[in-house]
Amino acid sequence: MLKITHLSKTYKGGKKAVDDLTLTVESGEIFGFIGHNGAGKTTTIKSVVGILDFDRGSIEIDGHSVKDDPMACKSITAYIPDNPDLYDHLTGIQYLGFVGDVFGVEGQLRRQRIAQYGDAFELTANLGDPVSSYSHGMKQKLALISALLHAPKLLVLDEPFVGLDPKASHTLKQIMAELCAQGSAIFFSTHVLEVAEKLCDRIGIIKEGRLVVSGPTHEVIGQSSLEDVFLELIDHE
Ligand SMILES: Nc1ncnc2c1ncn2[C@@H]1O[C@H](COP(=O)(O)OP(=O)(O)OP(=O)(O)O)[C@@H](O)[C@H]1O
C-alpha cells in the first residue's frame, strides 16, 4: 500500500533530514516509525502525504506515485499532523461536513460514520460547538474522526497519542486495529514505545535520517523490549 524507495530530503541550508530511506507498508499492516527528536520522522511523513517535496527517491501509494499522481494518492490517504490545524470558526459538525464534501463521502454513509466515531471518541455532544471552544484533545479527536470519514486505504499519523486521554488512546488503538482488519494500512510515528510494541506489525527505527532497523515487531524486539533495542541503537550505532 505504501512503498518508499531511496527517499532523501535535504532542507535549504543543507540539513539532510532523510537519507536513502526505503520501507514498505502492506495492506492490513500497522507500521510504527520510531526515532529520537529530529531523526527525520515528520520529514518522511510529510513527504508521504505530499506536502513536502523531496530530492531523491520515490513514494507510491497503492501503486500511484505521490509526485506524478498526487490526487489519486490523496483521495485514498488520511493524514493527521502532530498538531492539527482545524478551522476554528466552524462547528465540529460543519468541519466534518466540509471534509466529507472534499472526499465525496455520501450523506447516509457520512452520517453513519460521524455517529460511529463521534460516539467512540465521546465527541458527539460537542459537535454543534465551534472548534474554537474545543480543548487540544477534543481537536485531536475531531481530526481523527475527519480522517476516518472516508475509510482511507492509508492512514498516516504523526504522534497520534500525544494529548489524548487514556480512554481516547484505547479507542484509537481499537479503531486502528479494526481499520487494518478491513485491509487498510497505517503508518504512524510515536515516542510511546510500549504502544508501538503492542500495536505494530512492523517497526522501523530512524536515526539521523537513516533507517537503521526495520522488520516485523517480534524480530526487531527479539528477547528484549523495544525500549532496550531503541536505546541500544540510539546510543551505540
Ligand atoms: N523546515 C525545515 N528547515 C530546515 N530544517 C528542518 C526543517 N524541518 C525539519 N528540519 C530539520 O530536519 C531534521 C529532521 O526533522 P523532523 O521534523 O523530520 O524530525 P522528527 O523525527 O519528526 O523529530 P521530532 O520527534 O522532534 O518531531 C531535524 O534536524 C530538523 O531540525
The ligand as an SDF file (V2000), in Angstrom:
LIG
                    3D

 31 33  0  0  0  0  0  0  0  0999 V2000
   11.7100   23.3560    7.5840 N   0  0  0  0  0  0  0  0  0  0  0  0
   12.9180   22.9470    7.9720 C   0  0  0  0  0  0  0  0  0  0  0  0
   14.0350   23.6040    7.6000 N   0  0  0  0  0  0  0  0  0  0  0  0
   15.2630   23.1760    7.9690 C   0  0  0  0  0  0  0  0  0  0  0  0
   15.4870   22.0660    8.7060 N   0  0  0  0  0  0  0  0  0  0  0  0
   14.4140   21.3720    9.1040 C   0  0  0  0  0  0  0  0  0  0  0  0
   13.0780   21.7770    8.7650 C   0  0  0  0  0  0  0  0  0  0  0  0
   12.2080   20.8660    9.3050 N   0  0  0  0  0  0  0  0  0  0  0  0
   12.9680   19.9720    9.9560 C   0  0  0  0  0  0  0  0  0  0  0  0
   14.2860   20.2620    9.8300 N   0  0  0  0  0  0  0  0  0  0  0  0
   15.4170   19.5080   10.3800 C   0  0  0  0  0  0  0  0  0  0  0  0
   15.3690   18.1960    9.8290 O   0  0  0  0  0  0  0  0  0  0  0  0
   15.6920   17.2170   10.8060 C   0  0  0  0  0  0  0  0  0  0  0  0
   14.5420   16.2080   10.9190 C   0  0  0  0  0  0  0  0  0  0  0  0
   13.3980   16.8780   11.4340 O   0  0  0  0  0  0  0  0  0  0  0  0
   11.9950   16.1310   11.6170 P   0  0  0  0  0  0  0  0  0  0  0  0
   10.9910   17.1690   11.9940 O   0  0  0  0  0  0  0  0  0  0  0  0
   11.7260   15.3300   10.4040 O   0  0  0  0  0  0  0  0  0  0  0  0
   12.3240   15.1700   12.8490 O   0  0  0  0  0  0  0  0  0  0  0  0
   11.3640   14.2600   13.7420 P   0  0  0  0  0  0  0  0  0  0  0  0
   11.9580   12.8980   13.7760 O   0  0  0  0  0  0  0  0  0  0  0  0
    9.9600   14.3630   13.2860 O   0  0  0  0  0  0  0  0  0  0  0  0
   11.5410   14.9450   15.1790 O   0  0  0  0  0  0  0  0  0  0  0  0
   10.5420   15.0820   16.4460 P   0  0  0  0  0  0  0  0  0  0  0  0
   10.4700   13.7350   17.1000 O   0  0  0  0  0  0  0  0  0  0  0  0
   11.2460   16.0800   17.3050 O   0  0  0  0  0  0  0  0  0  0  0  0
    9.2240   15.5790   15.9390 O   0  0  0  0  0  0  0  0  0  0  0  0
   15.9750   17.9840   12.1010 C   0  0  0  0  0  0  0  0  0  0  0  0
   17.3600   18.1680   12.2140 O   0  0  0  0  0  0  0  0  0  0  0  0
   15.2860   19.3210   11.8860 C   0  0  0  0  0  0  0  0  0  0  0  0
   15.9830   20.3540   12.5670 O   0  0  0  0  0  0  0  0  0  0  0  0
  1  2  1  0
  2  3  1  0
  2  7  2  0
  3  4  2  0
  4  5  1  0
  5  6  2  0
  6  7  1  0
  6 10  1  0
  7  8  1  0
  8  9  2  0
  9 10  1  0
 10 11  1  0
 11 12  1  0
 11 30  1  0
 12 13  1  0
 13 14  1  0
 13 28  1  0
 14 15  1  0
 15 16  1  0
 16 17  2  0
 16 18  1  0
 16 19  1  0
 19 20  1  0
 20 21  2  0
 20 22  1  0
 20 23  1  0
 23 24  1  0
 24 25  2  0
 24 26  1  0
 24 27  1  0
 28 29  1  0
 28 30  1  0
 30 31  1  0
M  END
$$$$
